[in-house]
Amino acid sequence: MKKKIIVLALSVLLISGCGSKIPTLSNGDEAVVTLKDDLSISANDLYEALKNDYSLQVLVNLIDQRILEKEYADHIDEAKEYVETTANQIEQYFGDSLETQLVQAGFPSLDAYKQYIYVSYLQQIAIEDYCKGKIAEKDVKKYYENEVVGDIKISHILITPEVTDDMTDEEKEAAEKEAKEKVESIIAELKKTDKDKVADKFAELAKEHSMDDSNKDNGGSLGFVNKGTLSSYYDELVNEAYKLKDGEYSTKVITTQLGYHVVLRVETKEKASLEDVRDSILEDLAADYLKDNQMAQLDALRELRKKYDMEIVDSEIQEKYTVYIQNQITSIQNQINSANEEE
């Protein structure tokens, strides 16, 4: 009974492959590979060899793939597109050394890696959905009230320190100081300007001094933004802009990885309705939930397998699966403990 599935699969493969009668060994087992001197390999031999820890992972991935392709049929095309994009990126990055890199990472071929990425992509969708299901409506509303804000239109002036690798530490420090003082002088110019003329003065100063060539000629305008819509390099700039009122500019130098800035808040839109941003709120809260409940990444997949009445018929494989799950629990718990110790 326990070998029924794999023997059937091997039989189909052999029949479709050659169209001839399946050879049998002297003990009656179906042969997979025939060798002289009774050294042949039977379907039973292959089945036993497959029941190792690595093959168990292959089996679990196969189980998840079957379930996830049924559960998330609408996401299959995007998963495949992600796989191809990722594969192309690593092919370009590693070039001729790709095969070596894959083997070192435990993948015998690029196809094996692509299969892993494909299943992982679908698993992440399932995990995110599981976490979303743990979010209460009151938490969604609270997040909306406290965190969701309207888009704001902002402009900035950027001064980047003129630092080169061959500079001494003292020279680099002097360049940083010069850049910061330049922004301070720009702020001083703005302070001398009448309130109703600040926007025009800001645009004039941006064109004259800003080192952001992408927008300096447009008054330093970054257009309408919201938290997280720009590169993370701009996080501090955007956060400071949200502290201002329309028509106000920052009176202290803003420091980012790009350099030193002064920012002007130009205009504010009403924030979107709860229903319009509900999905993005759930994504954010689900990410927070997973961060605080790392075991959810395992629970989500176990729950899906249970939903589809997964039953491992072979008692030996079932025992290995139980150990596999326990090892995953232990691994996640160890990660949690290590993170807590670092804090």
C-alpha positions in Angstrom: 0.0 0.0 0.0 2.7 2.5 1.0 4.6 2.1 -2.4 1.5 2.3 -4.5 1.8 5.9 -5.6 5.4 6.0 -6.5 5.4 2.5 -8.2 2.4 3.7 -10.3 4.2 6.9 -11.3 7.4 4.9 -12.3 5.3 2.5 -14.2 3.6 5.2 -16.2 7.0 6.8 -16.9 8.5 3.6 -18.1 5.5 2.7 -20.3 5.3 6.1 -21.9 9.0 6.2 -22.4 9.5 3.1 -24.4 6.1 1.5 -25.0 7.4 -2.0 -24.1 6.7 -4.4 -21.3 8.2 -3.4 -17.9 11.1 -5.8 -17.0 10.8 -7.6 -13.7 13.5 -8.9 -11.4 13.8 -12.5 -10.1 12.0 -11.4 -6.9 9.1 -10.0 -8.9 9.9 -6.3 -8.4 9.6 -4.0 -11.3 13.0 -2.9 -12.6 14.1 0.7 -13.0 17.7 -0.1 -14.1 18.9 -3.5 -15.2 22.4 -4.6 -14.6 24.1 -8.0 -14.9 25.0 -10.2 -12.0 21.8 -9.4 -10.1 22.9 -5.8 -9.5 19.7 -4.3 -11.0 17.8 -1.5 -9.3 14.1 -2.1 -8.6 11.3 0.3 -8.1 11.3 -0.8 -4.5 15.1 0.1 -4.2 14.4 3.6 -5.7 11.4 4.2 -3.4 13.5 3.4 -0.3 16.4 5.6 -1.5 14.0 8.5 -2.0 12.9 8.5 1.6 15.8 10.6 2.8 15.6 14.1 4.3 16.4 15.9 1.1 13.7 14.0 -0.8 11.2 14.8 2.0 11.7 18.5 1.3 11.1 17.8 -2.4 7.9 15.9 -1.4 6.7 18.8 0.9 7.3 21.3 -1.9 5.4 19.1 -4.3 2.5 18.9 -1.9 2.5 22.6 -1.4 2.7 23.3 -5.2 -0.4 21.1 -5.9 -2.4 22.8 -3.1 -1.2 26.4 -3.9 -1.8 26.1 -7.6 -5.4 25.2 -6.8 -5.8 27.8 -4.0 -4.1 30.6 -5.9 -4.7 29.8 -9.5 -5.0 33.5 -10.3 -1.4 34.1 -9.2 0.3 31.4 -11.2 1.2 33.7 -14.2 2.6 36.4 -11.9 4.6 33.7 -10.0 6.1 32.4 -13.3 6.9 35.9 -14.4 8.7 36.6 -11.1 10.6 33.3 -11.6 11.8 34.3 -15.1 12.8 37.8 -13.9 14.7 36.5 -11.0 16.4 33.8 -13.1 17.5 36.4 -15.7 18.9 38.6 -13.0 21.1 35.9 -11.4 22.2 34.7 -14.8 23.4 38.2 -15.7 25.0 38.7 -12.3 26.9 35.4 -12.0 27.5 34.8 -15.7 29.7 31.8 -16.3 30.0 31.0 -12.6 26.2 30.6 -12.2 26.3 26.8 -12.2 28.9 26.7 -9.5 27.0 29.2 -7.4 23.8 27.2 -7.7 25.5 23.9 -6.7 27.1 25.7 -3.7 23.6 26.8 -2.7 22.2 23.3 -3.0 20.6 23.5 -6.4 21.7 20.9 -9.0 20.5 23.1 -11.9 18.9 26.4 -12.8 15.6 24.6 -13.4 15.7 23.3 -9.8 16.3 26.8 -8.5 13.5 28.2 -10.6 11.2 25.5 -9.2 12.1 26.5 -5.7 11.5 30.2 -6.4 8.1 29.4 -8.0 6.9 27.4 -5.0 8.3 29.9 -2.5 6.5 32.8 -4.3 3.2 31.0 -3.9 4.0 30.1 -0.3 4.6 33.7 0.5 1.2 34.6 -0.9 -0.4 32.0 1.4 1.5 33.2 4.4 0.5 36.8 3.8 -3.2 35.8 3.4 -2.9 33.8 6.7 -1.5 36.8 8.5 -4.2 39.1 7.0 -6.8 36.8 8.5 -5.4 37.5 11.9 -5.9 41.2 11.7 -9.0 42.6 13.5 -11.2 45.3 11.9 -10.5 47.6 14.9 -6.8 47.4 14.1 -7.4 48.3 10.5 -9.5 51.4 11.5 -6.9 52.4 14.1 -4.1 52.2 11.5 -6.2 54.3 9.1 -6.8 57.0 11.6 -3.3 57.2 12.9 -1.0 56.3 10.0 -2.8 57.0 6.7 -2.2 60.6 5.5 -3.0 62.5 2.3 -0.5 63.0 -0.4 1.6 66.1 -0.1 3.4 68.1 -2.9 6.9 68.9 -1.8 10.0 70.6 -3.2 13.6 70.3 -2.0 17.0 71.7 -2.4 19.9 69.2 -2.1 23.5 69.9 -1.4 25.7 66.9 -1.7 29.2 67.0 0.0 31.9 66.9 -2.6 33.8 64.0 -1.2 36.2 61.6 -3.0 37.7 58.3 -2.0 41.3 59.7 -2.0 40.4 62.4 0.6 41.8 62.3 4.1 39.3 62.1 7.0 39.9 65.7 7.7 39.2 66.7 4.1 36.0 64.7 4.1 34.8 66.2 7.3 35.5 69.7 5.9 33.5 68.9 2.7 30.6 67.7 4.9 30.7 70.8 7.0 30.8 73.0 3.9 27.7 71.3 2.4 25.7 71.6 5.6 26.6 75.3 6.0 25.5 75.8 2.4 22.0 74.6 3.3 22.0 76.7 6.4 22.7 79.8 4.3 19.8 78.9 2.0 17.5 78.6 5.0 18.7 82.0 6.1 17.8 83.4 2.7 14.3 82.0 2.9 13.9 83.5 6.4 14.4 86.9 4.9 11.7 86.3 2.3 8.1 87.5 2.7 5.7 84.6 3.4 3.7 85.1 0.2 6.9 85.0 -1.9 8.6 81.9 -0.3 7.5 79.5 -3.0 9.0 81.7 -5.8 12.2 82.3 -3.7 12.5 78.6 -3.0 12.3 77.8 -6.7 14.9 80.4 -7.5 17.3 79.0 -4.9 16.7 75.4 -6.1 17.6 76.3 -9.6 20.7 78.2 -8.5 22.0 75.8 -5.8 20.4 72.4 -5.8 22.5 69.4 -6.8 19.5 67.3 -7.7 19.7 67.7 -11.5 16.4 65.8 -12.0 14.3 68.6 -10.6 16.4 71.7 -9.8 15.1 73.5 -12.9 11.5 72.7 -11.8 11.9 74.5 -8.5 13.1 71.3 -6.8 9.7 69.8 -7.1 9.3 66.1 -6.1 5.6 66.2 -7.0 3.0 64.6 -4.8 4.4 62.0 -2.4 3.3 59.9 0.5 5.2 57.9 3.1 7.1 55.1 1.4 6.4 56.2 -2.2 9.9 57.5 -2.7 13.2 55.6 -2.2 14.1 54.9 1.4 16.8 57.5 1.0 14.1 60.1 1.2 12.3 58.8 4.3 13.7 61.4 6.6 12.9 64.2 4.1 9.3 63.1 3.7 8.8 62.6 7.4 10.0 66.2 8.1 7.8 67.5 5.3 4.7 66.0 7.0 5.5 68.0 10.1 5.1 71.2 8.1 2.0 73.1 7.0 1.4 74.1 3.4 3.7 76.9 2.4 6.2 76.2 5.2 9.8 75.0 4.8 12.2 73.2 7.1 14.2 75.6 9.3 16.7 72.9 10.3 19.0 71.1 7.9 17.7 67.6 7.0 20.3 64.9 6.6 19.9 61.9 4.4 22.1 59.4 2.6 22.0 61.7 -0.3 23.3 64.8 1.5 21.8 67.8 3.2 18.3 69.3 2.3 15.8 72.0 2.9 12.2 71.0 2.0 9.1 73.0 1.2 5.6 71.6 1.7 3.5 73.1 -1.2 0.1 71.4 -1.1 -1.9 68.7 0.6 -4.6 66.4 -0.7 -7.3 64.7 1.4 -6.4 61.2 2.4 -8.0 58.3 0.6 -11.1 56.6 2.0 -10.6 53.6 4.2 -12.0 51.2 1.5 -9.6 52.6 -1.1 -6.5 51.8 1.1 -7.8 48.8 3.0 -5.7 46.3 1.0 -2.5 48.3 1.5 -3.3 48.6 5.3 -3.8 44.9 5.5 -0.5 44.3 3.8 1.3 46.5 6.3 -0.4 45.0 9.3 0.2 41.5 8.0 3.9 42.2 7.6 3.9 43.5 11.2 2.0 40.5 12.4 4.5 38.1 10.7 7.4 40.0 12.2 6.0 39.6 15.7 4.7 36.0 15.1 7.3 34.3 13.0 5.7 30.9 13.6 2.9 32.1 11.3 5.1 31.2 8.3 4.9 27.6 9.3 1.3 27.6 10.6 0.0 29.1 7.4 1.2 26.2 5.3 0.3 23.5 7.8 -3.2 24.9 7.9 -3.5 24.8 4.1 -2.3 21.1 4.1 -4.9 20.3 6.7 -7.6 22.1 4.7 -6.8 19.8 1.7 -6.9 16.7 4.0 -3.3 15.8 3.4 -2.5 12.3 4.5 0.9 10.7 4.1 0.1 7.0 3.6 3.6 5.7 4.2 4.1 5.5 7.9 7.9 5.9 7.7 7.5 9.1 5.6 4.8 10.4 7.9 7.3 9.9 10.8 9.9 11.8 9.0 7.4 14.6 8.1 6.6 14.9 11.8 10.3 15.3 12.7 10.7 17.8 9.8 7.9 20.0 11.2 9.4 19.8 14.7 12.8 20.8 13.3 11.2 23.8 11.6 9.5 24.8 14.8 12.8 24.5 16.7 14.7 26.5 14.0 12.1 29.4 14.1 12.1 29.4 17.9 15.9 29.6 17.9 15.8 32.6 15.6 13.3 34.3 17.9 15.5 33.6 20.9 18.6 34.9 19.2 16.8 38.1 18.1 15.6 38.6 21.7 19.1 38.1 23.1 20.5 40.7 20.7 17.9 43.2 21.9 
